[in-house]
Amino acid sequence: MAGEDQLRHRFTAESVGRALDVLGERWTLLILRESFFGVRRYAQFARNLGIPRPTLSTRLKQLVELGVLDRVVYATEPDRHEYRLTAAGKDIFPALVILMRWGDDHLATPEGPPLVLRHHPCGEPVAPRLVCRHCSEEITTANVTPEPGPGYREG
């Protein structure tokens, strides 16, 4: 059993560790949250987040370099830029929604969640869950097993 636990930890550390290298800083996730809800301009990020400007500049630059955001000119003379989610950036949305749900379930104030996402097709508040794309069964710690994938390397 100890070998299985080590293998499980190794998989988690590799994939999750790489993702956290990109996304694991608090301000980064908050910048992405704002991006998902339509914020694109530097001043809007600064105002909405109350983030120190040097920190905001650094994080935006990193997200552009990593291909999570694109920096796009929206006005000239002088050039003014906005930040738009790339396909890779948009793919982070489900993870952020799951983090939001976890926070609402386990850290909410007595008043309830500060923000509710409404699902347009059915009109109901979102109640996200992780499901298998093949069978639509919910994914839990009890019904998955880690195994070596194509990128697995010994050592």
Residue pairs with C-beta under 8 A, 6 or more apart in sequence:
7 146
8 146
11 146
11 149
12 146
14 151
22 28
22 66
22 68
23 29
23 32
23 92
23 95
25 59
27 49
27 51
27 55
27 56
27 59
28 59
28 62
28 63
29 96
29 99
30 49
30 51
31 45
31 49
31 51
31 56
31 59
31 60
31 63
32 63
32 68
32 85
32 89
32 92
32 96
33 96
34 44
34 45
34 48
34 49
35 69
35 83
35 84
35 85
35 89
36 85
36 93
36 96
39 45
39 48
40 74
40 82
40 83
40 84
41 74
41 80
41 82
41 83
42 56
42 57
42 60
42 81
42 82
42 83
45 51
45 56
45 60
45 83
46 53
46 56
49 56
51 59
60 69
60 71
60 83
63 69
63 83
63 89
64 70
64 71
64 83
67 86
67 88
67 89
68 85
68 86
68 88
68 89
68 92
69 83
69 84
69 85
69 86
69 89
70 83
70 84
70 85
70 86
71 81
71 82
71 83
72 81
72 82
72 83
72 84
73 79
73 80
73 81
74 80
74 81
74 82
94 128
97 117
97 126
97 128
98 128
98 130
100 113
100 115
100 117
101 127
101 128
104 112
104 113
116 125
116 126
117 125
117 126
118 124
118 125
118 126
119 125
119 126
129 138
130 138
130 139
131 137
131 138
131 139
132 139
137 143
